[in-house]
């Protein structure tokens, strides 16, 4: 049955879906309030351009409303919305002439020869000496300051596309690895490498920020 909190959240989501199917405008406003920020972060992570990301999210909302009757509840509503945004964002990339499939950005080298800690990867792209999981404790402590939060956001924004999307979904939105692989059409191994590399870059940026930019 699951814990009471989980049961309550599931029941709340079912009620929201029922209201959406009935055409309840307030339900749509509630949906945007709950997930609008997350969807915009994902769209921005994929297409980078803020105005394009906003258009992607608008298209995704329309698609969600049109497709809500087909939502089967096998995944969480948020995951379903993420999938719509990811698909719309990839379509936008193709429409803008950036037609390389997003999954093509998922090679262990991520198209770069100068990633931080590159000498710590073996020939298969796996870590020889995995870094500490900085996102579990340090960010909670470090992100107390507005300047440090801004530094984290800038570091993530500066990442290569695939790294940016993976770390946004994993460390900002809290999705599980399996969900991320499905959303971005990545293998488990490549998702892991991309996440490690993204965390290494963000950690390096934080170290520079905390050292006063030296």
C-alpha positions in Angstrom: 0.0 0.0 0.0 2.9 2.4 0.7 3.2 5.0 3.5 0.3 7.3 4.2 2.2 10.3 2.8 2.7 8.5 -0.5 -1.0 7.4 -0.6 -2.1 10.9 0.0 0.1 12.3 -2.7 -1.2 9.7 -5.2 -4.8 10.4 -4.3 -4.2 14.1 -4.7 -2.7 13.5 -8.1 -5.6 11.4 -9.2 -8.0 14.1 -8.1 -6.0 16.7 -10.0 -6.1 14.6 -13.2 -9.8 14.1 -12.8 -10.3 17.9 -12.5 -8.1 18.5 -15.6 -10.2 16.0 -17.6 -13.3 17.8 -16.5 -11.9 21.1 -17.9 -11.4 22.7 -14.5 -9.4 25.9 -15.2 -8.2 26.2 -11.6 -6.8 22.7 -11.8 -4.7 23.8 -14.8 -3.5 26.8 -12.8 -2.6 24.5 -9.9 -0.7 22.2 -12.3 1.4 25.2 -13.6 2.1 26.3 -10.1 3.3 22.9 -9.1 5.4 22.0 -12.1 5.9 25.2 -14.2 9.4 26.0 -12.8 10.6 22.5 -13.2 9.5 22.2 -16.8 11.1 25.5 -17.7 14.4 24.4 -16.1 14.4 21.2 -18.2 13.5 23.0 -21.4 16.2 25.5 -20.8 18.7 22.8 -20.0 18.1 21.2 -23.4 17.6 24.2 -25.8 19.6 26.7 -23.6 17.9 29.8 -25.1 15.4 31.1 -22.5 12.8 32.4 -25.0 12.9 29.1 -26.9 12.5 27.2 -23.7 9.5 29.3 -22.8 7.9 28.5 -26.1 8.7 24.8 -25.7 6.9 24.8 -22.3 3.9 26.6 -23.7 3.7 23.9 -26.5 4.1 21.2 -23.8 1.2 22.6 -21.7 -1.1 22.6 -24.8 0.0 19.0 -25.6 -0.6 18.0 -22.0 -4.1 19.4 -21.9 -4.9 17.7 -25.2 -3.5 14.4 -24.1 -4.6 14.3 -20.5 -7.4 11.8 -21.3 -4.6 9.4 -22.4 -2.6 9.8 -19.2 -2.6 6.3 -17.7 -0.9 7.0 -14.4 1.8 4.3 -14.9 4.3 7.1 -14.2 4.0 10.2 -12.0 2.2 13.1 -13.6 5.4 15.2 -13.3 7.4 12.5 -15.2 4.8 12.4 -17.9 5.1 16.2 -18.2 8.9 16.0 -18.3 8.6 13.5 -21.2 6.4 15.9 -23.2 8.8 18.8 -22.6 11.8 16.7 -23.6 10.1 15.6 -26.8 9.1 19.2 -27.6 12.6 20.5 -26.8 14.2 17.9 -29.2 11.7 18.9 -31.9 12.6 22.6 -31.3 16.3 21.7 -31.7 15.6 20.0 -35.1 13.4 23.0 -36.2 16.1 25.4 -35.3 18.6 23.5 -37.4 20.4 21.8 -34.5 19.4 18.4 -35.7 21.9 16.2 -33.9 19.8 13.8 -31.8 20.1 14.5 -28.1 21.2 11.0 -27.4 24.2 11.7 -29.7 25.5 14.1 -27.0 25.8 11.2 -24.5 29.1 9.7 -25.4 31.5 9.3 -22.5 33.7 12.2 -23.8 30.6 14.3 -24.4 32.3 15.8 -27.4 35.1 17.3 -25.4 38.8 16.7 -24.9 39.4 19.0 -22.0 36.8 18.1 -19.3 38.0 18.6 -15.7 39.5 15.4 -14.2 39.6 13.8 -17.7 42.7 11.8 -16.6 40.5 10.1 -14.0 38.4 8.2 -16.6 39.4 4.9 -18.0 39.1 3.8 -21.6 35.4 3.1 -21.2 34.5 6.5 -19.8 34.1 5.3 -16.2 35.7 7.0 -13.2 39.0 5.5 -12.1 38.6 7.4 -8.8 35.0 8.5 -8.3 34.5 11.9 -6.8 32.6 12.4 -3.6 28.8 12.8 -3.9 28.9 16.6 -3.4 25.2 17.0 -4.0 24.1 15.1 -1.0 25.4 17.4 1.7 27.6 20.2 0.5 25.1 22.0 -1.8 22.6 22.1 1.1 25.2 23.9 3.2 26.8 25.9 0.4 23.5 27.1 -1.1 22.6 29.1 2.0 24.1 32.2 0.4 22.4 33.9 -2.6 25.8 34.4 -4.3 26.6 30.7 -4.0 23.3 29.7 -5.4 23.9 32.0 -8.3 27.3 30.4 -8.8 25.8 27.0 -8.9 23.2 28.1 -11.4 25.8 29.7 -13.6 28.0 26.6 -13.5 25.1 24.4 -14.5 24.1 26.8 -17.3 27.7 26.7 -18.7 27.7 22.9 -18.9 27.6 21.0 -22.3 24.0 20.2 -23.2 23.8 16.6 -22.2 25.6 17.2 -18.9 23.4 20.2 -18.2 20.2 18.2 -18.7 21.3 15.2 -16.7 22.4 17.2 -13.6 19.3 19.4 -13.8 17.1 16.3 -13.7 19.1 14.4 -11.1 20.4 17.0 -8.6 17.9 19.8 -9.1 14.7 17.9 -9.8 15.5 14.7 -7.9 14.6 12.2 -10.6 16.0 8.7 -10.5 18.6 7.5 -12.9 16.2 5.2 -14.7 13.7 8.1 -15.3 16.5 10.2 -16.7 17.7 7.5 -19.1 14.1 7.2 -20.4 13.5 10.9 -20.8 16.8 11.6 -22.5 17.3 8.3 -24.4 20.5 7.6 -22.6 22.2 4.3 -21.5 22.7 3.8 -17.8 26.5 4.0 -18.2 26.4 7.2 -20.2 24.0 8.8 -17.8 26.4 8.0 -15.0 29.4 9.4 -16.8 27.5 12.6 -17.7 26.4 13.1 -14.2 29.9 12.6 -12.8 31.4 15.0 -15.3 28.7 17.6 -14.6 29.2 17.3 -10.9 33.0 17.6 -11.3 32.6 20.8 -13.3 30.1 22.3 -10.9 32.4 21.4 -8.0 35.3 23.0 -9.7 33.3 26.2 -10.3 32.2 26.2 -6.6 35.8 25.8 -5.5 36.8 28.8 -7.6 33.8 30.8 -6.3 34.6 30.0 -2.6 38.3 30.9 -3.2 37.2 34.3 -4.5 37.6 33.5 -8.2 41.3 32.6 -7.9 
